[in-house]
Amino acid sequence: MIIAECPNLNETPEEHLRIKGDYETSVDDDVLDDLVEAWPGCGKCGADLYVLDFQEPTEVIE
């Protein structure tokens, strides 16, 4: 899952940028680079986006 959002999202969520994407296979860092290049900041206030990339484990080891 990749999440990128404006740090000012709590003010008026419908006006600030938030991107959430799910993917089923592992991806490399190019996905994040492309995301940040396409949307470097919020269109409403210009703030840099917070970006988080994480994957769910494919198996649990006990």
FENTATA-V898098 format. One record per backbone hydrogen bond with DSSP energy under -0.5 kcal/mol. CO is the residue of the C=O (numbers start at 0). NH is the residue of the N-H. Records with the same first field share a line. If there is no record, write none. Layout:
# FENTATA-V898098
CO->NH ; NH
This chain:
# FENTATA-V898098
0->53
1->20
2->51
3->18
4->49
5->8
7->10 ; 11
11->14 ; 15
16->5
18->3
20->1
27->30
28->32
29->33
30->34
31->35
32->36
33->37
34->38
39->48
41->45
46->41
47->6
49->4
51->2
58->60
59->61
